[in-house]
Amino acid sequence: MTSVQTEVVEDPKGLLNEDDHMRDMERLRMEIVAIRQPFDSVMRVTGRIEPVDPVTWTLPNVAVRIEVESPAGQRPVSRVYTIRRYDSALGEVEIDFVLHDDDSPAMRWLHAVQPGDDVWMTGPRPHFVPDHASGKQAAIFADETAIPAVFAILEAWPADATGTVWIEAGSLAAVDELPEVEGVEVHILQRAKDEAAGTTGRLFAAARSAVADVSGWTVWAAGERQEMRDLRNHFRAAGMARDDLKVLGYWKKGTSSSELDRMRLAEYARMRESGLSMDDMRDADIAV
């Protein structure tokens, strides 16, 4: 069993609660309405919230931090997830949890939670979306952890935009629910049962093969951190403009989410001491 103590990320200076970090986010309760398993690798949680500003929750690809464990006298253990869908009429959000065999805080919370329970979360933090305003084709590269973000992005896809999506997944069912959008092609890169996520390099290979002339594309990508770093470095070396390259490492194979949070907090603290702000934070530049 993973020790709760090792998962706690201490914030002795309280930086995470300051206005610079919080911006327009809020800490609020989510009442669990329903829990279901749409396919083998995912558990979907529906929760009801009463946000101060519902408008931000309607944006595509917004993230929240859910407090999955609360050790006495310490900061809660939390994990970041993307809002798959927000129903403003019902005040309900859908959040997908990719299932793992490990005994992690998120999995312990997920297996214990029941409809009617409450959980604290902080959000929403708007994340980037494809740069449709550029008029270029949008290329999306994602693994299972980014499917909820892809779902939200496709639901908000502009009618006149074109693009192609590549998703690596262990199961075809993981992408069956994606919206069908005119002008958008979806390609599935399916892993074999004996292949672990974050080890195949298929997304990086697809990116190199599909986007040969970078001048005509804008790229959105999210997945395992090292593969995303390789993808970013490749396109930067090929001459793709920074504004056309939106890439984020959601997770890193062999590194816990708490350890990633500690590294991010340490970098944020260093920046604040240098007079910088959250606007200057570049996740890709953190040495993880």
Backbone as CSV, one residue per row, in Angstrom:
resi,resn,N_x,N_y,N_z,CA_x,CA_y,CA_z,C_x,C_y,C_z
1,MET,0.843,-1.205,0.000,0.000,0.000,0.000,0.874,1.249,0.000
2,THR,0.559,2.173,-0.890,1.302,3.428,-0.943,1.004,4.252,0.299
3,SER,2.045,4.690,1.009,1.862,5.462,2.229,1.288,6.839,1.902
4,VAL,0.269,7.227,2.691,-0.310,8.564,2.502,0.742,9.631,2.748
5,GLN,1.626,9.385,3.721,2.645,10.374,4.062,3.549,10.690,2.880
6,THR,3.912,9.677,2.105,4.793,9.911,0.964,4.080,10.632,-0.174
7,GLU,2.749,10.661,-0.147,1.987,11.297,-1.214,1.651,12.754,-0.912
8,VAL,1.825,13.175,0.322,1.515,14.561,0.684,2.552,15.503,0.071
9,VAL,2.078,16.566,-0.554,2.956,17.592,-1.124,2.839,18.834,-0.249
10,GLU,3.875,19.096,0.543,3.829,20.228,1.470,4.052,21.546,0.733
11,ASP,3.347,22.569,1.192,3.453,23.917,0.621,3.679,24.887,1.780
12,PRO,4.887,24.882,2.373,5.124,25.644,3.614,4.892,27.145,3.473
13,LYS,5.060,27.696,2.282,4.873,29.137,2.093,3.448,29.492,1.661
14,GLY,2.626,28.482,1.466,1.242,28.744,1.076,1.091,29.340,-0.308
15,LEU,2.050,29.074,-1.188,2.029,29.673,-2.525,0.820,29.235,-3.340
16,LEU,0.385,28.000,-3.140,-0.693,27.472,-3.967,-2.041,28.110,-3.655
17,ASN,-2.145,28.765,-2.501,-3.396,29.422,-2.135,-3.404,30.912,-2.459
18,GLU,-2.279,31.439,-2.915,-2.202,32.859,-3.225,-2.893,33.172,-4.552
19,ASP,-3.244,34.446,-4.718,-3.995,34.868,-5.901,-3.261,34.557,-7.194
20,ASP,-1.930,34.683,-7.199,-1.184,34.454,-8.433,-1.400,33.036,-8.946
21,HIS,-1.466,32.083,-8.039,-1.673,30.694,-8.462,-3.150,30.370,-8.669
22,MET,-3.995,30.864,-7.792,-5.417,30.532,-7.873,-6.101,31.179,-9.075
23,ARG,-5.686,32.413,-9.412,-6.333,33.159,-10.490,-7.847,33.156,-10.271
24,ASP,-8.600,32.649,-11.244,-10.056,32.638,-11.115,-10.592,31.289,-10.642
25,MET,-9.726,30.452,-10.096,-10.181,29.155,-9.608,-10.854,29.299,-8.254
26,GLU,-11.612,28.308,-7.876,-12.249,28.279,-6.573,-12.174,26.860,-6.001
27,ARG,-12.213,26.794,-4.681,-12.288,25.494,-4.001,-13.747,25.256,-3.645
28,LEU,-14.295,24.152,-4.115,-15.713,23.897,-3.918,-15.980,22.411,-3.719
29,ARG,-17.133,22.122,-3.172,-17.517,20.732,-2.959,-18.190,20.165,-4.207
30,MET,-17.906,18.899,-4.497,-18.608,18.180,-5.552,-19.359,17.012,-4.912
31,GLU,-20.653,16.971,-5.129,-21.458,15.848,-4.653,-21.455,14.761,-5.727
32,ILE,-21.090,13.557,-5.354,-21.062,12.457,-6.312,-22.490,12.051,-6.638
33,VAL,-22.838,12.106,-7.914,-24.178,11.774,-8.377,-24.237,10.349,-8.913
34,ALA,-23.229,9.959,-9.684,-23.230,8.635,-10.300,-21.803,8.189,-10.576
35,ILE,-21.602,6.871,-10.571,-20.319,6.270,-10.918,-20.609,5.091,-11.832
36,ARG,-19.994,5.076,-12.991,-20.191,3.949,-13.896,-18.911,3.658,-14.656
37,GLN,-18.846,2.477,-15.232,-17.671,2.041,-15.974,-18.052,1.865,-17.434
38,PRO,-17.835,2.891,-18.275,-18.258,2.802,-19.675,-17.485,1.768,-20.482
39,PHE,-16.264,1.486,-20.067,-15.472,0.413,-20.665,-14.400,-0.001,-19.670
40,ASP,-13.680,-1.072,-19.975,-12.822,-1.726,-18.991,-11.794,-0.814,-18.338
41,SER,-11.237,0.118,-19.082,-10.101,0.882,-18.575,-10.468,2.201,-17.911
42,VAL,-11.762,2.525,-17.852,-12.165,3.847,-17.342,-13.365,3.739,-16.407
43,MET,-13.309,4.515,-15.318,-14.458,4.732,-14.451,-14.881,6.187,-14.601
44,ARG,-16.171,6.395,-14.828,-16.669,7.754,-15.045,-17.459,8.223,-13.832
45,VAL,-17.056,9.367,-13.289,-17.717,9.946,-12.127,-18.497,11.182,-12.564
46,THR,-19.763,11.218,-12.200,-20.592,12.400,-12.434,-20.813,13.090,-11.098
47,GLY,-20.524,14.383,-11.048,-20.671,15.121,-9.804,-21.440,16.413,-10.000
48,ARG,-22.081,16.866,-8.945,-22.859,18.108,-8.994,-22.105,19.201,-8.236
49,ILE,-21.993,20.357,-8.861,-21.261,21.469,-8.257,-22.096,22.741,-8.340
50,GLU,-21.745,23.718,-7.505,-22.383,25.038,-7.531,-21.283,26.089,-7.632
51,PRO,-20.735,26.282,-8.832,-19.620,27.230,-8.986,-20.074,28.678,-8.898
52,VAL,-19.151,29.524,-8.475,-19.424,30.957,-8.429,-19.567,31.506,-9.844
53,ASP,-18.707,31.053,-10.758,-18.718,31.513,-12.149,-18.854,30.308,-13.078
54,PRO,-20.075,29.919,-13.449,-20.267,28.733,-14.288,-19.684,28.869,-15.691
55,VAL,-19.470,30.096,-16.153,-19.048,30.298,-17.546,-17.723,29.600,-17.838
56,THR,-16.756,29.747,-16.943,-15.440,29.154,-17.178,-15.528,27.630,-17.282
57,TRP,-16.476,27.040,-16.582,-16.620,25.584,-16.613,-17.106,25.079,-17.964
58,THR,-17.666,25.962,-18.772,-18.171,25.555,-20.084,-17.077,25.519,-21.145
59,LEU,-15.897,26.044,-20.837,-14.812,26.055,-21.811,-14.304,24.637,-22.067
60,PRO,-13.816,24.336,-23.280,-13.245,23.019,-23.533,-11.865,22.881,-22.903
61,ASN,-11.599,21.695,-22.375,-10.287,21.366,-21.804,-9.959,22.226,-20.589
62,VAL,-10.761,22.078,-19.548,-10.434,22.692,-18.268,-10.129,21.587,-17.258
63,ALA,-9.172,21.865,-16.379,-8.720,20.872,-15.412,-9.150,21.245,-14.009
64,VAL,-9.296,20.219,-13.157,-9.602,20.414,-11.745,-8.661,19.544,-10.925
65,ARG,-8.459,19.924,-9.688,-7.639,19.135,-8.752,-8.557,18.588,-7.674
66,ILE,-8.672,17.271,-7.608,-9.575,16.600,-6.680,-8.795,16.098,-5.477
67,GLU,-9.307,16.378,-4.287,-8.652,15.959,-3.040,-9.084,14.530,-2.708
68,VAL,-8.233,13.571,-3.043,-8.605,12.168,-2.936,-8.321,11.567,-1.563
69,GLU,-7.428,12.179,-0.774,-7.171,11.719,0.589,-6.851,12.936,1.458
70,SER,-7.268,12.878,2.723,-7.090,14.023,3.622,-6.462,13.569,4.933
71,PRO,-5.129,13.388,4.977,-4.463,13.004,6.231,-4.557,14.116,7.265
72,ALA,-4.744,13.734,8.501,-4.930,14.715,9.580,-3.721,15.623,9.722
73,GLY,-3.978,16.923,9.801,-2.922,17.887,10.049,-2.012,18.170,8.873
74,GLN,-2.339,17.663,7.679,-1.496,17.882,6.505,-2.347,18.307,5.319
75,ARG,-1.670,18.769,4.286,-2.386,19.138,3.076,-3.013,17.892,2.456
76,PRO,-4.194,18.040,1.865,-4.818,16.890,1.210,-3.960,16.371,0.055
77,VAL,-4.060,15.084,-0.193,-3.442,14.486,-1.376,-4.415,14.687,-2.532
78,SER,-3.940,15.253,-3.610,-4.837,15.596,-4.711,-4.293,15.121,-6.056
79,ARG,-5.192,15.004,-7.012,-4.830,14.608,-8.370,-5.585,15.490,-9.365
80,VAL,-4.958,15.724,-10.521,-5.535,16.603,-11.540,-6.250,15.768,-12.605
81,TYR,-7.457,16.221,-12.953,-8.241,15.566,-13.998,-8.872,16.621,-14.902
82,THR,-9.180,16.200,-16.117,-9.836,17.083,-17.077,-11.343,16.872,-17.033
83,ILE,-12.083,17.965,-17.071,-13.535,17.872,-17.154,-13.909,17.389,-18.558
84,ARG,-14.538,16.234,-18.623,-14.963,15.693,-19.916,-16.138,16.488,-20.465
85,ARG,-17.078,16.779,-19.588,-18.271,17.519,-20.014,-18.866,18.235,-18.816
86,TYR,-19.400,19.430,-19.064,-20.099,20.185,-18.027,-21.506,20.500,-18.517
87,ASP,-22.496,20.103,-17.736,-23.897,20.383,-18.048,-24.326,21.564,-17.184
88,SER,-24.404,22.743,-17.790,-24.691,23.953,-17.022,-26.122,23.954,-16.480
89,ALA,-27.041,23.286,-17.170,-28.429,23.254,-16.712,-28.565,22.454,-15.421
90,LEU,-27.821,21.352,-15.322,-27.887,20.495,-14.140,-26.785,20.810,-13.128
91,GLY,-25.798,21.593,-13.553,-24.662,21.857,-12.685,-23.829,20.612,-12.454
92,GLU,-23.718,19.757,-13.471,-23.019,18.482,-13.320,-21.786,18.410,-14.220
93,VAL,-20.743,17.781,-13.698,-19.525,17.546,-14.455,-19.290,16.044,-14.597
94,GLU,-18.659,15.653,-15.697,-18.230,14.275,-15.902,-16.712,14.234,-15.883
95,ILE,-16.164,13.307,-15.120,-14.717,13.169,-15.010,-14.359,11.699,-15.177
96,ASP,-13.449,11.403,-16.109,-13.017,10.031,-16.351,-11.734,9.729,-15.591
97,PHE,-11.700,8.575,-14.951,-10.523,8.085,-14.241,-10.004,6.856,-14.980
98,VAL,-8.782,6.932,-15.494,-8.157,5.755,-16.103,-7.775,4.795,-14.984
99,LEU,-8.223,3.556,-15.084,-8.008,2.577,-14.024,-6.600,1.998,-14.078
100,HIS,-6.009,1.810,-12.904,-4.679,1.223,-12.773,-4.736,0.112,-11.731
101,ASP,-3.801,-0.820,-11.832,-3.742,-1.926,-10.873,-3.046,-1.529,-9.579
102,ASP,-2.333,-0.408,-9.586,-1.555,-0.039,-8.400,-2.454,0.490,-7.287
103,ASP,-1.933,0.449,-6.077,-2.660,0.911,-4.900,-2.304,2.374,-4.659
104,SER,-2.872,3.247,-5.474,-2.560,4.671,-5.401,-3.677,5.410,-4.685
105,PRO,-3.411,6.642,-4.228,-4.473,7.419,-3.571,-5.722,7.586,-4.428
106,ALA,-5.543,7.849,-5.721,-6.702,8.050,-6.588,-7.514,6.771,-6.725
107,MET,-6.836,5.637,-6.859,-7.550,4.370,-6.990,-8.238,3.997,-5.684
108,ARG,-7.610,4.276,-4.547,-8.258,3.993,-3.263,-9.530,4.828,-3.120
109,TRP,-9.452,6.117,-3.476,-10.626,6.977,-3.402,-11.718,6.479,-4.341
110,LEU,-11.333,6.130,-5.556,-12.305,5.721,-6.564,-13.045,4.452,-6.150
111,HIS,-12.334,3.509,-5.544,-12.965,2.249,-5.146,-13.835,2.411,-3.895
112,ALA,-13.631,3.492,-3.136,-14.377,3.685,-1.900,-15.569,4.624,-2.053
113,VAL,-15.507,5.550,-3.012,-16.521,6.590,-3.110,-17.861,6.019,-3.571
114,GLN,-18.942,6.634,-3.081,-20.303,6.208,-3.419,-21.151,7.428,-3.772
115,PRO,-22.210,7.240,-4.583,-23.137,8.345,-4.830,-23.662,8.905,-3.514
116,GLY,-23.701,10.224,-3.430,-24.098,10.898,-2.203,-22.921,11.436,-1.413
117,ASP,-21.722,10.894,-1.662,-20.522,11.394,-1.004,-20.138,12.768,-1.558
118,ASP,-19.381,13.509,-0.768,-18.836,14.791,-1.199,-17.321,14.696,-1.296
119,VAL,-16.750,15.493,-2.189,-15.305,15.600,-2.276,-14.962,17.045,-2.609
120,TRP,-13.864,17.544,-2.018,-13.409,18.899,-2.325,-12.575,18.888,-3.594
121,MET,-12.729,19.927,-4.391,-11.855,20.083,-5.553,-11.636,21.559,-5.820
122,THR,-10.573,21.854,-6.565,-10.212,23.221,-6.927,-10.163,23.336,-8.439
123,GLY,-10.752,24.390,-8.972,-10.746,24.587,-10.416,-11.740,25.681,-10.798
124,PRO,-11.988,25.845,-12.080,-11.309,25.125,-13.150,-10.076,25.891,-13.631
125,ARG,-9.091,25.161,-14.103,-7.906,25.763,-14.709,-8.000,25.531,-16.223
126,PRO,-8.312,26.584,-17.012,-8.381,26.408,-18.467,-7.017,26.020,-19.038
127,HIS,-7.003,24.958,-19.825,-5.793,24.546,-20.524,-5.916,24.867,-22.008
128,PHE,-4.836,24.699,-22.714,-4.815,25.123,-24.111,-5.661,24.218,-25.009
129,VAL,-6.090,24.803,-26.128,-6.835,24.082,-27.158,-6.132,24.337,-28.490
130,PRO,-6.435,23.556,-29.532,-5.806,23.808,-30.838,-6.036,25.235,-31.317
131,ASP,-5.050,25.774,-31.999,-5.110,27.158,-32.471,-5.864,27.211,-33.801
132,HIS,-7.188,27.133,-33.734,-7.986,27.161,-34.958,-7.904,28.507,-35.657
133,ALA,-7.633,29.563,-34.905,-7.588,30.899,-35.497,-6.463,31.027,-36.520
134,SER,-5.487,30.132,-36.447,-4.368,30.189,-37.391,-4.788,29.813,-38.807
135,GLY,-5.939,29.136,-38.944,-6.383,28.694,-40.261,-5.675,27.450,-40.753
136,LYS,-4.757,26.906,-39.942,-4.016,25.708,-40.329,-4.743,24.445,-39.892
137,GLN,-4.359,23.315,-40.458,-4.889,22.043,-40.000,-4.403,21.771,-38.591
138,ALA,-5.267,21.187,-37.788,-4.899,20.858,-36.415,-4.568,19.376,-36.316
139,ALA,-3.415,19.076,-35.748,-3.015,17.696,-35.488,-3.062,17.457,-33.983
140,ILE,-3.776,16.413,-33.562,-3.910,16.081,-32.153,-3.291,14.710,-31.901
141,PHE,-2.418,14.639,-30.887,-1.774,13.389,-30.498,-2.031,13.182,-29.009
142,ALA,-2.627,12.037,-28.646,-3.050,11.854,-27.262,-3.017,10.381,-26.870
143,ASP,-2.799,10.130,-25.569,-2.991,8.778,-25.046,-4.268,8.756,-24.207
144,GLU,-4.536,7.635,-23.503,-5.794,7.505,-22.770,-6.045,8.635,-21.781
145,THR,-4.982,9.105,-21.127,-5.164,10.121,-20.101,-5.693,11.434,-20.675
146,ALA,-5.513,11.631,-21.966,-5.935,12.883,-22.600,-7.235,12.743,-23.384
147,ILE,-7.839,11.559,-23.372,-9.090,11.378,-24.123,-10.203,12.304,-23.634
148,PRO,-10.393,12.515,-22.313,-11.426,13.478,-21.905,-11.192,14.879,-22.464
149,ALA,-9.929,15.300,-22.533,-9.624,16.611,-23.115,-9.951,16.621,-24.603
150,VAL,-9.597,15.542,-25.304,-9.899,15.449,-26.737,-11.406,15.472,-26.955
151,PHE,-12.139,14.754,-26.097,-13.604,14.736,-26.189,-14.152,16.162,-26.099
152,ALA,-13.716,16.911,-25.095,-14.208,18.275,-24.899,-13.814,19.182,-26.057
153,ILE,-12.593,19.000,-26.556,-12.122,19.814,-27.682,-12.951,19.534,-28.932
154,LEU,-13.251,18.267,-29.200,-14.032,17.921,-30.393,-15.477,18.408,-30.265
155,GLU,-16.028,18.382,-29.059,-17.400,18.872,-28.875,-17.496,20.368,-29.184
156,ALA,-16.389,21.090,-28.995,-16.391,22.533,-29.240,-15.711,22.891,-30.566
157,TRP,-15.511,21.922,-31.432,-14.767,22.130,-32.677,-15.492,23.103,-33.605
158,PRO,-14.801,24.123,-34.124,-15.439,25.075,-35.046,-15.865,24.385,-36.341
159,ALA,-16.972,24.851,-36.904,-17.542,24.203,-38.085,-16.625,24.258,-39.297
160,ASP,-15.792,25.273,-39.409,-14.970,25.440,-40.610,-13.530,24.951,-40.427
161,ALA,-13.233,24.292,-39.313,-11.857,23.862,-39.038,-11.659,22.406,-39.448
162,THR,-10.441,22.087,-39.860,-10.102,20.710,-40.230,-8.975,20.207,-39.339
163,GLY,-8.888,18.890,-39.216,-7.835,18.343,-38.381,-7.795,16.827,-38.411
164,THR,-6.782,16.287,-37.762,-6.602,14.840,-37.664,-6.190,14.502,-36.245
165,VAL,-6.750,13.412,-35.724,-6.501,12.982,-34.358,-5.843,11.608,-34.373
166,TRP,-4.758,11.479,-33.605,-4.122,10.183,-33.387,-4.180,9.875,-31.896
167,ILE,-4.745,8.729,-31.537,-4.857,8.353,-30.135,-4.265,6.960,-29.926
168,GLU,-3.324,6.875,-28.980,-2.815,5.564,-28.589,-3.610,5.079,-27.388
169,ALA,-4.106,3.845,-27.477,-4.923,3.297,-26.398,-4.788,1.781,-26.376
170,GLY,-5.059,1.206,-25.221,-5.026,-0.240,-25.087,-6.294,-0.902,-25.547
171,SER,-7.360,-0.114,-25.712,-8.657,-0.653,-26.109,-9.332,0.289,-27.080
172,LEU,-9.949,-0.267,-28.119,-10.680,0.546,-29.077,-11.885,1.207,-28.426
173,ALA,-12.418,0.579,-27.374,-13.581,1.140,-26.695,-13.280,2.496,-26.085
174,ALA,-12.003,2.751,-25.809,-11.627,4.010,-25.172,-11.921,5.218,-26.043
175,VAL,-12.046,5.013,-27.345,-12.270,6.149,-28.253,-13.607,6.072,-28.972
176,ASP,-14.389,5.030,-28.680,-15.662,4.867,-29.381,-16.632,6.011,-29.107
177,GLU,-16.499,6.665,-27.965,-17.446,7.718,-27.597,-17.057,9.090,-28.129
178,LEU,-15.921,9.212,-28.775,-15.508,10.526,-29.270,-16.520,11.055,-30.290
179,PRO,-16.834,12.345,-30.237,-17.780,12.916,-31.197,-17.256,12.786,-32.625
180,GLU,-18.148,12.494,-33.549,-17.788,12.494,-34.961,-17.958,13.915,-35.486
181,VAL,-16.860,14.487,-35.958,-16.857,15.885,-36.381,-16.493,15.962,-37.856
182,GLU,-17.306,16.672,-38.617,-17.017,16.841,-40.039,-15.690,17.579,-40.214
183,GLY,-14.843,17.040,-41.074,-13.543,17.645,-41.322,-12.443,17.140,-40.405
184,VAL,-12.766,16.183,-39.527,-11.781,15.645,-38.601,-11.671,14.132,-38.769
185,GLU,-10.466,13.638,-39.022,-10.203,12.208,-39.104,-9.612,11.725,-37.780
186,VAL,-9.985,10.516,-37.375,-9.472,9.944,-36.140,-8.772,8.627,-36.444
187,HIS,-7.526,8.501,-35.979,-6.740,7.279,-36.158,-6.427,6.679,-34.790
188,ILE,-6.629,5.387,-34.648,-6.387,4.692,-33.394,-5.081,3.902,-33.493
189,LEU,-4.198,4.128,-32.548,-2.943,3.388,-32.443,-3.095,2.443,-31.257
190,GLN,-3.504,1.207,-31.530,-3.848,0.293,-30.446,-2.628,-0.479,-29.958
191,ARG,-2.468,-0.499,-28.642,-1.388,-1.278,-28.032,-1.794,-2.734,-27.883
192,ALA,-0.804,-3.610,-27.946,-1.037,-5.016,-27.637,-1.181,-5.177,-26.124
193,LYS,-1.739,-6.287,-25.688,-1.983,-6.501,-24.267,-0.707,-6.493,-23.443
194,ASP,0.399,-6.906,-24.058,1.656,-6.967,-23.301,2.467,-5.679,-23.403
195,GLU,1.899,-4.649,-24.018,2.592,-3.368,-24.148,2.071,-2.396,-23.089
196,ALA,2.982,-1.780,-22.377,2.595,-0.822,-21.340,2.429,0.570,-21.934
197,ALA,1.506,1.329,-21.369,1.325,2.720,-21.797,2.612,3.501,-21.565
198,GLY,2.913,4.400,-22.492,4.092,5.245,-22.358,5.391,4.595,-22.772
199,THR,5.321,3.446,-23.427,6.553,2.738,-23.803,6.696,2.496,-25.301
200,THR,5.641,2.673,-26.078,5.678,2.247,-27.478,6.272,3.284,-28.423
201,GLY,6.165,4.566,-28.091,6.651,5.614,-28.985,5.782,5.802,-30.217
202,ARG,4.580,5.235,-30.226,3.745,5.293,-31.433,3.239,6.709,-31.733
203,LEU,2.936,7.464,-30.692,2.464,8.824,-30.946,3.562,9.670,-31.576
204,PHE,4.761,9.527,-31.054,5.887,10.282,-31.613,6.151,9.876,-33.057
205,ALA,6.088,8.566,-33.320,6.307,8.076,-34.692,5.219,8.597,-35.624
206,ALA,3.974,8.608,-35.159,2.885,9.118,-35.991,3.058,10.599,-36.275
207,ALA,3.516,11.339,-35.283,3.722,12.776,-35.457,4.791,13.059,-36.505
208,ARG,5.903,12.347,-36.408,6.990,12.560,-37.379,6.548,12.211,-38.789
209,SER,5.754,11.155,-38.914,5.339,10.690,-40.236,4.257,11.568,-40.853
210,ALA,3.290,11.987,-40.038,2.116,12.673,-40.577,2.349,14.154,-40.842
211,VAL,3.158,14.793,-40.012,3.349,16.243,-40.133,4.748,16.510,-40.670
212,ALA,4.881,16.339,-41.971,6.196,16.516,-42.602,6.501,17.990,-42.843
213,ASP,5.502,18.723,-43.346,5.668,20.152,-43.608,5.001,20.919,-42.470
214,VAL,5.783,21.389,-41.519,5.212,21.992,-40.307,4.509,23.318,-40.583
215,SER,4.738,23.925,-41.732,4.158,25.243,-42.010,2.643,25.199,-42.146
216,GLY,2.098,24.026,-42.428,0.653,23.944,-42.646,-0.128,23.401,-41.478
217,TRP,0.545,23.217,-40.312,-0.104,22.556,-39.189,0.028,23.344,-37.890
218,THR,-0.947,23.137,-37.026,-0.837,23.519,-35.631,-1.043,22.253,-34.815
219,VAL,-0.239,22.040,-33.777,-0.214,20.760,-33.057,-0.704,20.932,-31.616
220,TRP,-1.554,20.008,-31.195,-1.979,19.868,-29.798,-1.658,18.438,-29.392
221,ALA,-0.965,18.261,-28.280,-0.590,16.911,-27.863,-0.526,16.812,-26.349
222,ALA,-0.910,15.648,-25.814,-0.839,15.415,-24.373,-0.707,13.918,-24.117
223,GLY,0.154,13.587,-23.154,0.357,12.176,-22.836,1.543,12.000,-21.919
224,GLU,2.253,10.883,-22.079,3.404,10.583,-21.236,4.493,11.624,-21.460
225,ARG,5.096,12.080,-20.396,5.933,13.271,-20.428,7.146,13.153,-21.352
226,GLN,7.855,12.035,-21.300,9.049,11.917,-22.124,8.697,11.880,-23.608
227,GLU,7.633,11.172,-23.951,7.224,11.125,-25.355,6.762,12.501,-25.824
228,MET,6.071,13.223,-24.954,5.650,14.571,-25.325,6.858,15.503,-25.494
229,ARG,7.865,15.315,-24.664,9.081,16.123,-24.785,9.788,15.820,-26.113
230,ASP,9.856,14.539,-26.477,10.459,14.162,-27.761,9.684,14.775,-28.916
231,LEU,8.368,14.728,-28.822,7.523,15.278,-29.880,7.736,16.783,-30.009
232,ARG,7.748,17.471,-28.872,7.950,18.919,-28.886,9.315,19.280,-29.480
233,ASN,10.353,18.597,-29.025,11.698,18.888,-29.519,11.809,18.657,-31.018
234,HIS,11.146,17.617,-31.492,11.172,17.316,-32.931,10.571,18.464,-33.745
235,PHE,9.401,18.918,-33.337,8.725,19.963,-34.107,9.418,21.308,-33.975
236,ARG,9.988,21.587,-32.814,10.739,22.829,-32.669,11.968,22.813,-33.573
237,ALA,12.647,21.658,-33.635,13.819,21.537,-34.500,13.435,21.629,-35.976
238,ALA,12.194,21.226,-36.287,11.728,21.285,-37.673,11.255,22.677,-38.066
239,GLY,11.258,23.615,-37.101,10.919,24.995,-37.415,9.497,25.404,-37.098
240,MET,8.748,24.573,-36.356,7.381,24.948,-36.016,7.394,26.088,-34.999
241,ALA,6.559,27.084,-35.243,6.476,28.237,-34.347,5.923,27.821,-32.990
242,ARG,6.379,28.490,-31.946,5.930,28.150,-30.586,4.415,28.244,-30.449
243,ASP,3.797,29.241,-31.079,2.348,29.413,-30.972,1.579,28.276,-31.623
244,ASP,2.217,27.550,-32.535,1.564,26.433,-33.210,1.809,25.106,-32.501
245,LEU,2.488,25.129,-31.374,2.894,23.891,-30.710,2.446,23.914,-29.253
246,LYS,1.358,23.216,-28.970,0.798,23.159,-27.619,0.884,21.709,-27.138
247,VAL,1.866,21.454,-26.277,2.172,20.091,-25.852,2.312,20.061,-24.335
248,LEU,1.716,19.048,-23.696,1.797,18.934,-22.245,1.980,17.480,-21.835
249,GLY,2.923,17.249,-20.913,3.131,15.927,-20.353,2.230,15.721,-19.149
250,TYR,1.180,14.930,-19.304,0.230,14.711,-18.212,0.822,13.847,-17.100
251,TRP,1.684,12.905,-17.471,2.223,11.952,-16.499,3.587,11.481,-16.984
252,LYS,4.344,10.861,-16.094,5.658,10.341,-16.457,5.800,8.919,-15.940
253,LYS,6.135,8.025,-16.825,6.279,6.623,-16.446,7.362,6.476,-15.371
254,GLY,7.001,5.792,-14.276,7.948,5.556,-13.203,8.007,6.658,-12.167
255,THR,7.212,7.712,-12.340,7.210,8.832,-11.397,5.786,9.079,-10.916
256,SER,5.597,9.191,-9.603,4.256,9.395,-9.070,3.766,10.818,-9.343
257,SER,2.461,10.977,-9.340,1.875,12.304,-9.535,2.295,13.262,-8.430
258,SER,2.450,12.732,-7.199,2.873,13.591,-6.090,4.290,14.110,-6.311
259,GLU,5.157,13.259,-6.828,6.527,13.693,-7.077,6.560,14.750,-8.188
260,LEU,5.743,14.580,-9.205,5.646,15.606,-10.249,5.149,16.920,-9.663
261,ASP,4.172,16.840,-8.768,3.654,18.049,-8.128,4.734,18.746,-7.301
262,ARG,5.557,17.958,-6.609,6.646,18.558,-5.817,7.621,19.303,-6.719
263,MET,7.946,18.715,-7.853,8.884,19.345,-8.781,8.289,20.624,-9.357
264,ARG,7.011,20.574,-9.682,6.352,21.769,-10.222,6.290,22.870,-9.170
265,LEU,5.980,22.493,-7.930,5.900,23.489,-6.860,7.272,24.103,-6.591
266,ALA,8.329,23.285,-6.615,9.680,23.802,-6.395,10.059,24.808,-7.481
267,GLU,9.686,24.505,-8.720,9.982,25.436,-9.818,9.158,26.710,-9.684
268,TYR,7.908,26.564,-9.292,7.051,27.735,-9.105,7.584,28.628,-7.985
269,ALA,8.039,28.008,-6.888,8.605,28.779,-5.772,9.855,29.524,-6.215
270,ARG,10.697,28.870,-7.016,11.914,29.517,-7.514,11.560,30.722,-8.386
271,MET,10.537,30.573,-9.224,10.125,31.664,-10.096,9.580,32.838,-9.298
272,ARG,8.769,32.541,-8.282,8.207,33.618,-7.476,9.306,34.388,-6.748
273,GLU,10.327,33.667,-6.269,11.455,34.332,-5.607,12.217,35.221,-6.577
274,SER,12.135,34.902,-7.873,12.819,35.696,-8.900,11.951,36.824,-9.429
275,GLY,10.775,36.990,-8.845,9.893,38.064,-9.273,8.987,37.711,-10.424
276,LEU,8.939,36.436,-10.779,8.087,35.993,-11.878,6.739,35.528,-11.335
277,SER,5.829,35.180,-12.263,4.479,34.791,-11.865,4.061,33.515,-12.592
278,MET,2.814,33.110,-12.343,2.268,31.920,-12.984,2.278,32.056,-14.502
279,ASP,2.185,33.266,-15.005,2.217,33.486,-16.453,3.538,33.042,-17.069
280,ASP,4.593,33.027,-16.260,5.914,32.670,-16.774,6.221,31.172,-16.640
281,MET,5.298,30.421,-16.045,5.505,29.000,-15.802,5.431,28.232,-17.111
282,ARG,6.461,27.475,-17.416,6.506,26.638,-18.617,6.754,25.212,-18.170
283,ASP,5.695,24.424,-18.144,5.798,23.060,-17.625,6.846,22.247,-18.378
284,ALA,6.989,22.498,-19.650,7.933,21.726,-20.461,9.389,21.960,-20.035
285,ASP,9.645,23.097,-19.398,11.022,23.427,-19.043,11.429,22.845,-17.686
286,ILE,10.485,22.264,-16.955,10.815,21.691,-15.648,11.569,20.382,-15.849
287,ALA,12.668,20.231,-15.177,13.526,19.055,-15.367,12.935,17.843,-14.643
288,VAL,12.036,17.167,-15.343,11.393,15.960,-14.808,11.712,14.801,-15.735
